[in-house]
Amino acid sequence: MADAVTSATWDQEVLKAQGLVLVDFWAVWCGPCRMVAPIVDEISKEYAGKIKVLKLNTDENPDIAGKYRIMGIPTLMFFKNGQTVDQIVGAVPKSQLKSKVDALLA
């Protein structure tokens, strides 16, 4: 299960983290977010120890969503050593998400 991240924990959990971090920007009312959530949780389990997977509720943390110009959700944003390296907007199949993670880990 992906852990929640908030404005209060963002710097510590994402910007100061070593290695690859996947952040799922989502909201309770978002249908596609609910579709992608189980896939994100599976990635979290499969890549445990290799990447950190977090979820950020955009309604509860609008400052972070605004800072990264999140216009559509779900947005899956990848950070490496605190820097944004890639992102996927919209619900995508697990195979596409896995290929992106594998490429970023390589």
Secondary structure, 3 states (H helix, E strand, C coil): CCEECCCCCHHHHHHCCCCEEEEEEECCCCHHHHHHHHHHHHHHHHCCCCEEEEEEECCCCHHHHHHCCCCCCCEEEEEECCEEEEEEECCCCHHHHHHHHHHHHC
